[in-house]
């Protein structure tokens, strides 16, 4: 799918539409102005008691409207827009394959696992009623195990929308050790946010007492941050006019809310991104390449699409969909698999097991490494794990 051509065609349509709209508005403004001028002329003569030849006024108005020629220019721009609009759907039909089922393959999967993933997706999105309905209809009561956990998360996030940090601080305090092991300073960030709220709405003494109780333990490990917050005490209740006004930015609440959700999922052993969302997004990105590959396989009447165990071409996805390293044998160009794992040779280079077996005549003789002059014995090769 050539998205560039589709984008260019869309840009042409929008450009024509804006031009047509602009010209139409400009013409209507001219017409309205001329009509208002004629009305004003008639109204002025009536107010002054003098007689005016309304027929001549209308004749003059008609002449000016004919001079403007409002119809012809609009016909031209509308025609250009109509042509652009008619071409765009044709390009979409040509570029987009409506029958995406052609890329479908029969794959064995565990229905229970899929149902759990779907239910978990609804709960992590805060759609608890839909999740309950799905579990009831799919008869998967075990999938509701994560509901209470995400209910707690959304209770915390909902409280934060009203500037209430107590539930978040309670959760962070209960999970302090786990957050520290993860290298997160979320506890400090929550206390900093609360300290700023107190400083802006309460007295300096209240803020100082809060800092001594909750921020002092972080003074050694976060000295620069601690000093900055202590300097804010000089601007109690007027922090918005201080050099530290950025601490009041609503973006801090959004950032900490996102980090809290990330750490919450991490402690639960769940990924931050919904597995279902990631799978669908990766599938949408890979679909054009799969459709193209399927068409090639069918046209050349090679292997049956349903029986292919490994794609014959690499499927490039964006970095956010790359979770672990893969190995492609530099000799056979095959991607390593459980049946054909990467093997470390005594010279330090790596080939897949099938390539080594082929070069060593089924492990019966030593062979020369294709990348260095060293002789290699297949029995000394060690399997690598990625």
N, C-alpha and C positions, 0 to 999 in steps of 0.2 A: 504494500500500500504506500503510495507516494503522498505523504501528508503535506509536502511542500506545495504540490499542485493544488490540493484541496484548499489549503490555507490561502494561496494566492487568488484562487477563484472567489473564495469568500470575501477576501479583502476588496476585490473588484466590485462585487455586489454591494458591499457596505459603502464603498466610495461613491458608486452611482446613486445609491439611495440617499446619501447625505447631500449630494449635489442636487438631486431632484427636489428634495425637501427644502433646501436652501433657496433654490430659484423660485419654487412655488411660494414660499413665505415672502420673499422679496417682492414678487409680483402682486401678491395679495396686499401687502403693505402699501404699494403704489396705488392700487385700485381704491383701497379704503381712504387713503389720503385725498384722492381726487373727489370721491363722493362726499367726504366731510367738508372739503372746500366749497363744493356746490351747495351743501346744506347750510353752511355758515353764511354764504352770500345771500341765500334766500331769507334766512332768519334775520340777518342784519337789516335788510331792506324792509322787512315787516316791522321790526322794532322801531325803525326810524320813521315809519309812516309813509315812506316813498314806495312807489310802485316799481316792481321789477318784472321783466319779461321772463317768466319761468321757462317758457319754451326755448328762449335763447340760451338760458343757463343749462338746460338739459342737452341742447344741441352741442354746446361747448364741451360739456362733460362727455357726451358720446364721441366727439372728435378726439378728445384726449385719450379715451379708452381705446379707440381704434388705433391711435398712434402708438400706444403701449403694445398693442397686439398680444394680449395675454395668452391666446390659445396656441399659436404656433411654437413659441419657445418651449411651452410645457409639453407639447406633443413630442418634440425632439428628445427632451430629457426622459420622458416616460417611455419612449421607444427604446432608448439605450438601456434603461433600467429593466425593461421587460425582456430584452435580449439576454442580459446578464443573468437574470433570474431563471430564464428557461435553460441556460447552459449549465447552471450550477447543479440542479438535481441529476442531470444526465451524467455529469462528472462523478457525482456521488455514487450513482448506480454502477458506473463502470469501475470505480475504485474500491467500493465496499462489496464484499461477498456476503449476500444476505443469508446464505446457507452455511452458518458456522458449524453445523453438525457434521460437515465433511471432515473436520479435524478431530472428531470424537473417536476415542478408542475405548474398547472394552477393557476396563482395568478392575481387577479384584480389589475391593477395599472393605473394611469393616464398617458396616452401617452404624453400629453403636458408637464408634469413635467419631464418625462424621456428625452424628446427632449431638454428641457432647460438644463438639467444636461449635456447632451452630447455636446451641443453647448458651454456651459460654460467651459467644459473640454478643448475643442480645443482652446478657447481664452486664458485660463490661461496657456496653454502650448506654447502660442505664434504662434499657427497655424491659423492665422486669415483668410487666403484664404480658407482653408478647412472648418473653422467655417461658413464663409459666404455661401459657397456652400451647406453645410448641412442645414442651415436655409432656403435657397431658395428652396431646394428639399423637405424639410419637411413642408414647408409653415408655419414657426413659426417666423414671423418677430419680435415678442416681445422678443424673446430670445437674440436678438442682443443688448439688453440694457446694458450688462456688457462689450461690446466690447471696448468702448471708455476708460473705466477705466483700462482695462488690456493693451490697447495701451499705456496709460500713463506709466504704470509700466514697460513695455518692452522698452519704450523710455529711462527711467531712467537707467535701467540695461544695455542697449546698450551703453549709454554714459559712464557708469562706466568701461566698457571693454577698453575704450580708456583713462582711468584715468581722466575723466571729471566728477567732483562731483557737478557741478552747478545744474542740474535738481534734483538730490537727495536732495541737501541742500534746494532748493526752496520748494520741496514737504514736507520735514521734518519741515521746518519753518512754512508752512501753517497749518500743523497738529500737532504743538508743544504741544498744550493742550491735545489732544487725546492721543498722545504718552506718555505724563507725566501721564495721568490717567491710562494708561495700565502698568505703571511701567517700561517703556522702556527708556534707555539712548541712543537711536539711534542717537539723535541730537549731543550729545557729541562725539560719536564714529566717525560720519561723519566729524565733525570739527577737531577732532584729526588726522584723515587720511589726511585731506586737509592741516593741519598745518605741518605734516611730509613731505608732497610733497613740500610745499613752502620752508621748512628748507633745504631740500636736493638740490633744484634746484635754489633757489633765495638767497637773502642776509639775514643776521641775522636780520636786521632792519625790513624787510618785514614780517618775521615770528613773530617777537615780536609785531608788529602792529596788525597782525591777531589774536594773542593770547589775546591781550588786548581787542580787539573788540568782539571776539566770544568765547574764552575759559574762560575769567575772570568770567563770570556769574556762571560757574560751580565750581569755586575754593572752595567755602564753602562746597558744598555737595560732592565733589570728590577731596578732598585735596591731597591725595596720588598721584592720577593720574595727577593732575595739577602740582605738584612739579616735577614729573618725566619728564613731557613735558618741563617745564622751564629749567630743567637741560640739555635737549637736545640742548638748544640754544648755549651751549659751543661747540657743535660739528657741527655747521652749515656747510653744503656742504661736510661733511665727516662723516655723521651719520653711514655709513656702517662700519666704523672702530671704532665705539664707543661701550660702554657697552649697548647701546640701539638699536643696529643693528637689533634686532628682530622686531622693529616697521616697518621696510621696507619689511617684509615678504609678498609675494603675498597672503598668506593665509588670511591676514586681509581683503583684498578686497573680497575674496570669502565669508568669514564669515559675513561681513556687508551686502553683496548682498543678502545672504540668510535671514538675519534678516530683511532687508528692505522689502523683499517679504512677509515675515511672518506678519510684522506689517501692510503692505499695505492691505493684505487680511483681517486681523483682523479688521481694520477700516472700510472696505467695508462690514463687517458682513459675510465674506466668510471664510471657513476653509482653512488652509494653504495647506493641502493635497487635491487633487482633489477627490470629492465624488465618481466619476466614478472609479478612480484608486483604492481607498480604497475598494470599493465594489467588484471589480474584484479580487483584491489580497485576500480579505477575502473569496470570493467564491472558489478560487483555493485551499486555505488551507482547506476549509470545504468539498470540493467535495469528497475526498476519504471516509470520514466518512459518507456522505450522500449516496454514492453508496453502502457502506456496509450495512447501515441501510435499504435501499430500498430492497436489496437482502434478508435480514432477513424477512422483512415484506411480501415480495412476497412468499418466501418459506413456511412460517408458515401460509399463507393465513389468516392473521389477518385483521386489518383495511385497507381499500383501501388507497394506498399511496396518492392519490389525495385529500382525504377527511380528512387527519390528520391535525388538527389545531395547535397542539403543538407537537414538537418532543419528543418521549418517553425517549430519552437519552440526556445528556448534550453534547453540541457541544463546545469543547474547542478550543479557538482561542488565538493567541498570545496577549500580553498586548497592542500592538499598535492598536488592534481592539476592545478594551474594553473601552467604552466611558461613561458608567454609571453603577451603582450598580444594581444587581438583587437580588431577595429574593427567596429562595427555602424553602418551608414549611418543618420543621424538622419531622413532623408526616407523611404527605402524600407523601413527596419528590417531590411534584409538584412545578413548577415555578410559582410565582405569576403572575397574569394577571389582566386585567380590570374587568373580571367577577369573579375573585377569588383573591382579593387584600390582602396584609398583614394586619393583625389587631393586635394592641397593647393591651395586656390584662392588667388588673389592677395590676397584680403581676410584670409587666415589661417585660415578655417574649412575643414573637411574633409567631403567627401561621397564616395560611391562613384562610380566611372566611369559606370555605367549611369544613375544619377540625374542626373549632369551632362549626359550625352548626351540624356536625355529633356527636361531643362529648356532645353537649348540647341538643341533641334530638330535632333538629330544633328550637333551642333557647327557649325551654320550661322549662329548668331546669339549675341550676348551675352545674358546673363540676370542677374536680380537674385538675389543671395545670399539664401536664406530666413532667414538669421539677422542680416543687417545690410543697410543700403540700398545697398551698393556693387555696381556692375555688374561682372560677371565674364566674361572671355573664356575659352572652354574650352581654346584652344591654349596659354594661359599656365599652365594647371593642371599640377602636378607630382606624379608618383606617389610615395607614401610606402611605406616598407617596415617592417613590424613584426617 
